[in-house]
Amino acid sequence: MPEVFTQRHPTIGVVGPASVETTLQDAQDSLDVAVSIAPAGRDAPGSVEEFDCVIAAVTPESSSVDRTDADTAASLTEVSNWAVRNAARDSAPPVVYVAPTEASIAEALEAGVTEYLPWELLAQSPTTVLKRAVTATEVQPTPDYRTIYDNVSEPLTLHDPQTGELIHANRRLCELLKYDRAELISMQVGDYTASIDGYDQAAAMEVITSATEDGTVGPIEWPLETADGEHVWVEATLTTVTIDDQELVLATATDVTNRRRQRRQFREISTHIDEVVYLARADLSEVLFINEAYADLFNQPVERLYDDPMAVLDAVHPDDREAYRSDLNAMSEHIREEESGPYTFSHRLRVGGETRWVEVRGYPSRGPGGAVDRIVGVIRDVTDARRREREYEQIFNGVTTAIAVHDPDTSEMVDVNDSYVELFGYDYNTILQQGINDLSVPEEGYTDERARRLITDVGETEEDETVEWRIETAEGDHRLVEANLTVATVGGQRRVLSLMRDITEQKRREREYEQIFNGVNDAIAIFDPETLSFASVNDSYHELVGCDDLERIRELGIEGLSATEEGYTPERGKELIQAVARSGEPKTIEWKLAPPDEEQSWIEVTLATAEIGGERRVLSIQRDITERKRREREFEQIFNGVTDVIGVYDPQTAELLDVNDTMCELLGYDRDTIIDMDPEEVTATALGFDADTIGEVVRDVAKSGDPLRDIEWALRTASGDVVWLEVNATLTEIGGEQRVVTIARDVTGRRDREERVQVLNRVLRHNVRNDMDAVLGYTATIEETAEDEVVREYAESVHDIANSLLELSGKARAASQMLQDNEDPENRRVGTVLESVVADLRESHDEATIQLSSAEAPAPADTAVFRLVLSELVENAVEHGGDSPKVEIETTPSTANDETRITVRDDGPGISDRVLTPFRADGESPFQHNHGIGLWLVNWGVRQLGGGIEFERPADGGTVVHLSLPNVLG
């Protein structure tokens, strides 16, 4: 329902462009009260007192820095100064200040204008602006600045310039952030700033301080966070103002959340476009965004354009620069005046010594309030298009192809070339007057209506169309032409070209040979089905058999060109030709060629009947498949020669298609039996294996394309034995078809050995240890109670042997634990472990002197394995070093191979060759073996640590062991 005002007829003055006055006058009829609208003189003192209210308006055009139309639009500075000057006068009527959101309104608000309204509101609803002006004419007490600021429809805040404290927040900001005013006033700017890097209380204070120092800052974009956690982006301008003799900082803002989202989407899309995409202010004073395609086309970094929008002229051809600049200004004016349609112009670039043509296109983009404030557009490289136009002119005037040019809207013929005139035998003007119908053969279906429909369809879809068309010449001859219809730009106008080629003779020849060469590119031989002899062959066939003479080929015949000794006889060949001639059904076979003086080769032959020159013939279309046959033989040899078990499956149905000889030997069935068997029959289901799992594996590999590895599986052979397999499955191509291949290895022996090792380990860990503990107990008792000295000596010997066996059992147990895979070993620096091990050994071997020269060993190692290796080496040195053995340990932190070297030196008798058995390539034998397991532990441990070990026997005695470990874990 329209708002009802008093019956008083207020008068409204307008300061600003004449277009504003016109807009308001057009809108006044929608009010329920009569108003008078007239221009208010800006320069005549006291001239505004005659009005009840004055609307001071600045449009985006009048705020433009490039605006020079002083007669029709007031500048931003003039209108703003007028509003400030008159709002401060006691005798002045209320002033409603209308300005774009990006304009600075602080001074006007500070001067006391009655109300500020965004220009976008005037553009969208001038009636609302009139209503607000009429409301302002009502007698009201003079509002303070808070009341004025609350009436502003954009978010406003006032801040203490020293502390940044929020002095006032208007109603619009409270609504935007969803806080009540009291709560918002109690907050710091950082409290309602979104948590985004670079935006916080400290950054806000920098901006406020800058406004205090410079007078104005902005516009800048700033992220806010509402009470419910939503992020809102605003574009803010900060200005210093003086209110009640206090200097404050006023921040005016505009919600630009949607614009940022659109800009982000715009940037994301534009990065994937080859054409140059740009976004600029409507007056071209600033480039807001341009994609990297600009750098490639203009040979100029995009940063230059951000710094100076006119830097683009540096890449423009010198002869076109002024015209380019003029077109840029014309496009800006076109966009700002909101003219319909895009603005397009083309000019030349001169980049890297090369001249290129570009087409520049600009479209208007509206800001949050609906005003056109930006230009968005594309720049395309049209060099090729321009080249095609030039080529078209050359073709049109020079080629022998007959060309007709049609208007795509009317289908009328508007131009033809000389070849077209020559083809039809009429003069140029007669052809254009007669049109398509009089030049065609309508009684055979080549009508004017059909031609126009073809031209219209090509013009609408822009997809080329090729048709055969029958024409009638001036002499009455009927000719068949091939017409290619395509869209082109001719003289700046969109046209449909019809390029005609006389194919009358060609069609006659094609009728004889089209069945021969229809889709075939291979060797072709033509046979007479009656005489079964060669009627003709093509060049590819001559090349295939290595003979250029057709008569010689006829002499040789099938017999002289085939491997007859392998069954490819002339009788068999002729029988095939006759069978195809009788049935008329094509047949494909493989055949082996053996031409004279040429290597034998395999061919794939397709036999089919055809009519050539009015005669019935049999075509032999041949393709060399020698290489394919060779690959097939190699595949068969590999397939059946490897020791791995191989199965081939259909990836869609998981059906078993083939198996190799190894699988047949393993399972004890022949190939056909295995393929026909139900998978349940050969799967070891008693051990928990489900045959359906095979199909699942095949389908998973087929679907993902990724191989599956190390699948454990068990099968039952024809004799009832269980074999264990380790299976890998992969997707591959065999014979041109996608297949899933499983390659498996028989690991039954390995599983048996692992099982035996586990049992032996259990025996060593439990049975031997328990029994030896009992032996030790018995011998200790005998030693204590036996009266006979010999018995006590025997008991002591047994006790020592039992201790040795128990020690051996412990080392075997340690070896078992060491050789087991540890998924999460404790890795520490070797130097740290060295100190700990040496301390333990000194305590357990107080009779020995153990010296550690240096513990600087940065190499990391599995702590348990390294401790075991080092302990064995030192204990071995102590054991063989006499009554007072001496052992020296020295480390070298780094060597040329990036390793840590640890040297263990003793003064014993020197290590014997027999003891070094674990380090020989051939290991132990039944007749030559080491009595202990200690050095085997050292050998295995060093390998597990990825290191190396060397033994040295110095001339002056003793043994030196060099242990090297990598400084970086492998």
Buried (B, 14 or more C-beta within 10 A) or exposed (E): EEEEBEEEEBBBBBBBBEBBBEBBBEBBEEBEBEBEBEEBEBEEEEEBEEBBBBBBBBBBBBBBEEBEEEEEBBBBEBBBBBBBEBBEBEEBBBBBBBBBBBBBBBBBBBBBBBBBBBBBBBBBEBBBBBBBBBBBBEEEEEBEBBBBBBBBBBBBBBBBBEEBBBBBBBBBBBEBBEBEBEBBBEBBBBEBBBEEEEBBEEBBBEBBBBBBEEEBBBBBBBBBBBEEEEEBBBBBBBBBBEBEEEEBBBBBBBBBBEBBEEBEEBEEEBEEEEBBBBBBBBBBEEBBBBBEBBBEBBBBEBEBBBEEBEBBBBBBBEEBBEBBBEBBEEBBBBBBEEEEEBBEBBBBBBBEEEEBBBBBBBBBBBBBBEBBBBBBBBBBBBBEBBEBBEEBEEBBEEEEBBBBBBBBEEBBBEBBBBBBBEBBBBEEEBBBEBBBBEBBBBEEEBBBEBBBEBBBBBBEEEEEBEBEBBBBEEEEEEBBBBBBBBBBEBEEEEBBBBBBBBBEEEEEEEEEEEBBEEEBEBBBBBBBBEEBEBBBBBEBBBEBBEBEEBEEBEEBBBEBBBBBEEEBBBEBBBEBBBEBBEEEEEEEEEBBBBBEEEEEBBBBBBBBBBEBEEEEBBBBBBBBBBEBBEEBEEEEEEBBEEEBBBBBBBBEEBEBBBBBBBBBEBBBBEBEBBBEEEBEBBBBBEEEBEBEEBBEBBBEBBEEEEBBEEBEBBBBBEEEEBBBBBBBBBBEEBEEEEBBBBBBBBBBEEBEEEEEEEEEBEEBBEEBBEBBEEBBEBBBEBBEEBEEEEEBEBBBEBBEEBBEBBBBBBBBBBBBBBBEEEEEBEEBBBBEBBEBBBEEBBEEBEEBBBEBEEBBBBBBBBBBBBBBBBBBBBBBBBBBBBEEBBBBBBBBBBEEEEBBBBBBBBBBEBBEEEBEBBBEEEEEEEEEEBEBBBBBBBBBBBEBBBBBBEBEBEEEEBBBBBBBBBBEEE
